[in-house]
Amino acid sequence: MHLEDFTMLDAQTIATIKSTLPAIAQIGPQLTGHFYQRLLTQHPELKNVFNMNNQRSGNQREALFNAIVAYGSNLENLAVLLPAVEKIAQKHASLNIQPEQYAIVGENLLATIDELLHPGEEVLTAWGKAYGVLADVFIQREEAIYSASEEKTGGWRGARDFRIRAINQESAVIKSFELLPNDGQPVATFLPGQYLAISLQPAGFENIQHRQYSLTHQPNGQFYRIAVKREALGSVSGWLHDNAQVGDIVQCAAPAGDFFLQAEAATPITLISAGVGQTPMLAMLANLAQQQHPAAVNWLHAAEAGSQHAFAEEVKSLGARLPNFTSHVWYRQPEGADAGRYDAQGLMDLASVSAALNQADRQFWICGPLPFMQFVARQLVDAGINADRIHYEVFGPHKVL
């Protein structure tokens, strides 16, 4: 995606929008709450698109508010928005968002601004223009993603039926699921770190549920593998853990996501994860092993204890295929049977492995719970690592750096 994808707004429109940002910021939670209530009341079919758990938690409202303020604040410097636009476009593509849905959202966003702020026609016209520009960028980028996915060998557009072919208990809280296309045709390749969106509506679920799960293996053209952690309040993860059976059908969108491994052969790489955050790292490690990446590769992982440490043997096997591989594992609260399975107790402390991380061109990929990623990223920055060498995945409105 490039800056020229944006149509530049005129100076008067930009000035009008900027003049309204303080008022919008002041009523942020009220505005986004009103918007979603209005939208989902008038268009209840969109409950089959939005993650209603995120609606209840407030994460979706926070993400929308951040997006509105970021866009309105950077109308004269749209280049800074490109990474965020790409991340959102990839997520939208995984949900099969269509152009007509942008019109519905725009209509309700402008109506919400009018109903709460009564700013007058000039302001509403300005926001309408600005929303139209942003919507067009998303529509064009998402169409490009759909087309590219469809044109791949084994690719497709929209939803495709997959059958669960295997379920494996990887730890006390993580199960892996192998998904085979029900039409018997090949499946498209993907980049190491990307995710697969699955859609399902089991008995008792009021709406279709969509979730994105990282792909955990090297592409094989035959099936996909994801891993799912049982979340305490997770309706979908709970169903997958308790009810899903081999042979069940789920629908999947084509692989998507902007968080993936890109590295030259000479680039040292460190993969840092905690808990189920290791899932995209598994695909990255498998890719590096397949290429027999000649530069140093470090695997740094944190788990609560051995009972919650998934894929340990798979990581060991993949690492053995690399010429320069090291692993360091932390258990926060090791159990009696964990002797020999971990290297350090407590929280991940990078000072203990700093000698292996000091190459000037080393690249870092991080995934895990938000507080963990912030904790680790701060250690890296404090150690003199430039932020542009730190790559991370966040599903939600928050930032690591």
ROSENU-710937 format. One record per residue (C-alpha): residue number from 1; residue in one letter; x negated, y negated, z. Coordinates in steps of 0.2 Angstrom, whole numbers, plus 5000, padded with zeros to 4 digits. Layout:
<recs>
   i aa   px   py   pz
 NUM  a    X    Y    Z
...
</recs>
This chain:
<recs>
   i aa   px   py   pz
   1  m 5000 5000 5000
   2  h 4994 4983 4996
   3  l 4997 4965 5000
   4  e 5004 4961 4983
   5  d 5019 4973 4987
   6  f 5026 4959 4997
   7  t 5035 4945 4988
   8  m 5029 4928 4996
   9  l 5042 4918 5005
  10  d 5044 4899 5002
  11  a 5037 4888 5015
  12  q 5054 4882 5021
  13  t 5060 4899 5024
  14  i 5045 4903 5034
  15  a 5046 4888 5044
  16  t 5065 4891 5048
  17  i 5061 4909 5054
  18  k 5047 4904 5065
  19  s 5058 4891 5073
  20  t 5070 4904 5078
  21  l 5057 4917 5085
  22  p 5057 4909 5103
  23  a 5076 4911 5104
  24  i 5075 4929 5098
  25  a 5061 4933 5109
  26  q 5071 4927 5124
  27  i 5085 4938 5121
  28  g 5075 4953 5114
  29  p 5083 4968 5123
  30  q 5100 4960 5122
  31  l 5098 4958 5103
  32  t 5092 4975 5099
  33  g 5105 4983 5111
  34  h 5119 4974 5103
  35  f 5112 4978 5085
  36  y 5112 4997 5088
  37  q 5129 4997 5097
  38  r 5136 4987 5082
  39  l 5127 4998 5069
  40  l 5132 5015 5077
  41  t 5150 5010 5080
  42  q 5153 5004 5063
  43  h 5142 5018 5055
  44  p 5143 5033 5066
  45  e 5136 5044 5052
  46  l 5119 5036 5056
  47  k 5119 5045 5073
  48  n 5113 5059 5061
  49  v 5098 5049 5057
  50  f 5093 5041 5073
  51  n 5085 5050 5087
  52  m 5098 5048 5100
  53  n 5086 5052 5114
  54  n 5076 5037 5109
  55  q 5092 5027 5109
  56  r 5095 5032 5127
  57  s 5077 5029 5133
  58  g 5076 5012 5125
  59  n 5061 5016 5114
  60  q 5070 5013 5098
  61  r 5076 4996 5104
  62  e 5059 4992 5109
  63  a 5051 4997 5093
  64  l 5064 4987 5083
  65  f 5061 4971 5094
  66  n 5042 4973 5091
  67  a 5044 4975 5073
  68  i 5055 4959 5071
  69  v 5044 4948 5081
  70  a 5028 4955 5072
  71  y 5036 4952 5055
  72  g 5042 4935 5059
  73  s 5026 4930 5067
  74  n 5015 4935 5053
  75  l 5024 4929 5037
  76  e 5009 4919 5032
  77  n 4997 4934 5036
  78  l 5006 4949 5030
  79  a 4990 4959 5027
  80  v 4990 4963 5046
  81  l 5007 4972 5044
  82  l 5001 4984 5031
  83  p 4996 4998 5043
  84  a 5012 4997 5053
  85  v 5022 4997 5037
  86  e 5014 5012 5031
  87  k 5017 5022 5047
  88  i 5035 5017 5047
  89  a 5037 5021 5029
  90  q 5030 5038 5032
  91  k 5042 5041 5046
  92  h 5056 5035 5036
  93  a 5052 5047 5022
  94  s 5052 5061 5034
  95  l 5070 5056 5038
  96  n 5075 5055 5020
  97  i 5080 5036 5022
  98  q 5089 5030 5007
  99  p 5090 5012 4999
 100  e 5108 5010 5004
 101  q 5104 5012 5022
 102  y 5093 4997 5022
 103  a 5108 4986 5016
 104  i 5118 4993 5031
 105  v 5104 4989 5043
 106  g 5102 4971 5035
 107  e 5120 4967 5036
 108  n 5121 4972 5055
 109  l 5105 4963 5059
 110  l 5111 4947 5052
 111  a 5128 4949 5060
 112  t 5119 4952 5077
 113  i 5109 4936 5075
 114  d 5125 4927 5071
 115  e 5135 4934 5085
 116  l 5122 4931 5099
 117  l 5113 4915 5093
 118  h 5126 4906 5081
 119  p 5110 4898 5072
 120  g 5119 4892 5057
 121  e 5119 4896 5039
 122  e 5102 4890 5035
 123  v 5094 4902 5048
 124  l 5104 4917 5043
 125  t 5100 4914 5024
 126  a 5081 4913 5029
 127  w 5082 4929 5039
 128  g 5092 4937 5025
 129  k 5078 4932 5013
 130  a 5064 4939 5024
 131  y 5073 4955 5028
 132  g 5076 4958 5009
 133  v 5058 4956 5006
 134  l 5053 4968 5019
 135  a 5067 4981 5014
 136  d 5061 4980 4996
 137  v 5043 4984 5002
 138  f 5049 4999 5012
 139  i 5061 5005 4998
 140  q 5047 5005 4985
 141  r 5034 5013 4996
 142  e 5046 5027 5002
 143  e 5051 5031 4984
 144  a 5032 5032 4980
 145  i 5031 5045 4994
 146  y 5046 5055 4989
 147  s 5039 5055 4971
 148  a 5022 5061 4976
 149  s 5029 5074 4987
 150  e 5041 5080 4973
 151  e 5027 5081 4960
 152  k 5015 5092 4971
 153  t 5015 5111 4967
 154  g 5027 5118 4980
 155  g 5034 5100 4984
 156  w 5051 5094 4985
 157  r 5062 5079 4989
 158  g 5075 5078 5003
 159  a 5079 5093 5014
 160  r 5074 5111 5011
 161  d 5079 5127 5020
 162  f 5065 5136 5030
 163  r 5067 5152 5039
 164  i 5058 5155 5056
 165  r 5046 5169 5052
 166  a 5037 5170 5068
 167  i 5037 5163 5086
 168  n 5022 5164 5097
 169  q 5020 5159 5115
 170  e 5004 5149 5115
 171  s 5004 5143 5133
 172  a 5017 5141 5147
 173  v 5024 5126 5139
 174  i 5020 5127 5120
 175  k 5027 5139 5107
 176  s 5021 5140 5089
 177  f 5034 5142 5075
 178  e 5029 5149 5057
 179  l 5042 5142 5044
 180  l 5044 5151 5028
 181  p 5053 5143 5013
 182  n 5070 5151 5011
 183  d 5069 5150 4992
 184  g 5054 5161 4991
 185  q 5044 5147 4982
 186  p 5027 5140 4987
 187  v 5025 5125 4999
 188  a 5015 5109 4996
 189  t 4998 5106 5003
 190  f 4996 5092 5016
 191  l 4982 5082 5024
 192  p 4975 5088 5041
 193  g 4984 5078 5054
 194  q 5001 5076 5045
 195  y 5017 5081 5052
 196  l 5033 5091 5047
 197  a 5050 5084 5050
 198  i 5063 5097 5055
 199  s 5082 5095 5055
 200  l 5094 5106 5064
 201  q 5112 5105 5072
 202  p 5114 5120 5083
 203  a 5131 5124 5091
 204  g 5135 5111 5105
 205  f 5124 5098 5096
 206  e 5135 5083 5092
 207  n 5124 5076 5079
 208  i 5110 5082 5067
 209  q 5094 5081 5076
 210  h 5077 5077 5067
 211  r 5060 5079 5075
 212  q 5042 5077 5068
 213  y 5029 5090 5073
 214  s 5011 5091 5068
 215  l 5006 5104 5056
 216  t 4993 5115 5065
 217  h 4984 5124 5052
 218  q 4974 5124 5035
 219  p 4987 5123 5020
 220  n 4990 5140 5013
 221  g 5004 5137 5000
 222  q 5015 5150 5008
 223  f 5022 5144 5025
 224  y 5020 5130 5038
 225  r 5015 5132 5057
 226  i 5021 5119 5070
 227  a 5019 5119 5089
 228  v 5032 5113 5101
 229  k 5030 5108 5119
 230  r 5045 5111 5130
 231  e 5049 5093 5136
 232  a 5059 5091 5152
 233  l 5073 5081 5144
 234  g 5070 5087 5126
 235  s 5086 5093 5118
 236  v 5077 5100 5103
 237  s 5062 5107 5111
 238  g 5073 5115 5124
 239  w 5083 5123 5110
 240  l 5068 5129 5101
 241  h 5060 5137 5116
 242  d 5076 5145 5123
 243  n 5087 5149 5108
 244  a 5078 5149 5092
 245  q 5075 5166 5085
 246  v 5065 5174 5070
 247  g 5077 5172 5055
 248  d 5085 5156 5060
 249  i 5086 5143 5047
 250  v 5080 5125 5049
 251  q 5079 5111 5036
 252  c 5062 5102 5033
 253  a 5057 5087 5024
 254  a 5040 5087 5015
 255  p 5025 5084 5025
 256  a 5021 5066 5029
 257  g 5011 5054 5041
 258  d 4997 5042 5040
 259  f 4986 5050 5054
 260  f 4975 5062 5045
 261  l 4956 5066 5044
 262  q 4946 5057 5031
 263  a 4927 5059 5033
 264  e 4911 5062 5022
 265  a 4901 5077 5024
 266  a 4887 5067 5033
 267  t 4900 5059 5046
 268  p 4899 5066 5064
 269  i 4916 5069 5071
 270  t 4924 5070 5088
 271  l 4942 5076 5090
 272  i 4949 5071 5107
 273  s 4966 5078 5114
 274  a 4976 5082 5129
 275  g 4990 5094 5130
 276  v 5001 5097 5115
 277  g 4991 5082 5107
 278  q 4979 5095 5101
 279  t 4991 5100 5087
 280  p 4985 5088 5073
 281  m 4967 5091 5079
 282  l 4969 5110 5075
 283  a 4973 5106 5057
 284  m 4958 5094 5057
 285  l 4947 5107 5064
 286  a 4953 5120 5052
 287  n 4950 5109 5038
 288  l 4932 5105 5044
 289  a 4929 5124 5047
 290  q 4935 5128 5029
 291  q 4923 5115 5022
 292  q 4909 5121 5034
 293  h 4907 5102 5038
 294  p 4888 5100 5040
 295  a 4888 5085 5052
 296  a 4891 5087 5071
 297  v 4909 5091 5076
 298  n 4914 5089 5095
 299  w 4930 5096 5102
 300  l 4935 5087 5118
 301  h 4951 5093 5126
 302  a 4960 5091 5142
 303  a 4974 5102 5150
 304  e 4983 5103 5167
 305  a 4976 5121 5169
 306  g 4973 5137 5160
 307  s 4991 5142 5160
 308  q 4995 5126 5149
 309  h 4979 5127 5138
 310  a 4985 5133 5121
 311  f 4975 5139 5106
 312  a 4959 5141 5116
 313  e 4954 5157 5106
 314  e 4958 5149 5089
 315  v 4948 5134 5093
 316  k 4933 5145 5098
 317  s 4935 5155 5081
 318  l 4936 5139 5071
 319  g 4921 5131 5079
 320  a 4911 5147 5076
 321  r 4912 5143 5058
 322  l 4904 5126 5059
 323  p 4885 5124 5059
 324  n 4885 5111 5072
 325  f 4900 5112 5084
 326  t 4902 5109 5103
 327  s 4917 5110 5114
 328  h 4920 5103 5131
 329  v 4936 5106 5141
 330  w 4943 5098 5156
 331  y 4956 5106 5168
 332  r 4965 5093 5179
 333  q 4970 5106 5192
 334  p 4962 5123 5188
 335  e 4970 5139 5195
 336  g 4962 5154 5202
 337  a 4962 5164 5186
 338  d 4954 5149 5176
 339  a 4935 5152 5180
 340  g 4925 5152 5164
 341  r 4939 5144 5154
 342  y 4934 5126 5157
 343  d 4919 5115 5158
 344  a 4924 5101 5170
 345  q 4938 5098 5183
 346  g 4948 5082 5184
 347  l 4952 5069 5171
 348  m 4942 5068 5155
 349  d 4926 5058 5158
 350  l 4916 5054 5142
 351  a 4901 5049 5152
 352  s 4897 5067 5155
 353  v 4896 5070 5136
 354  s 4890 5053 5131
 355  a 4873 5060 5124
 356  a 4883 5069 5110
 357  l 4894 5054 5105
 358  n 4881 5040 5102
 359  q 4878 5041 5083
 360  a 4882 5024 5075
 361  d 4893 5032 5062
 362  r 4903 5044 5072
 363  q 4922 5044 5070
 364  f 4934 5048 5083
 365  w 4952 5055 5082
 366  i 4963 5055 5098
 367  c 4980 5062 5101
 368  g 4989 5065 5117
 369  p 5001 5057 5130
 370  l 5000 5038 5128
 371  p 4991 5035 5145
 372  f 4978 5048 5141
 373  m 4974 5039 5124
 374  q 4973 5022 5132
 375  f 4962 5029 5146
 376  v 4950 5038 5133
 377  a 4950 5023 5121
 378  r 4945 5011 5135
 379  q 4930 5023 5139
 380  l 4925 5023 5120
 381  v 4927 5004 5119
 382  d 4917 5001 5135
 383  a 4904 5013 5128
 384  g 4902 5001 5113
 385  i 4912 5011 5100
 386  n 4920 4999 5088
 387  a 4939 5000 5087
 388  d 4938 5003 5068
 389  r 4930 5020 5072
 390  i 4944 5026 5083
 391  h 4959 5033 5075
 392  y 4975 5038 5085
 393  e 4993 5044 5083
 394  v 5007 5036 5093
 395  f 5025 5042 5090
 396  g 5034 5026 5097
 397  p 5032 5007 5099
 398  h 5017 5007 5110
 399  k 4999 5004 5106
 400  v 4983 5012 5112
 401  l 4970 4998 5108
</recs>
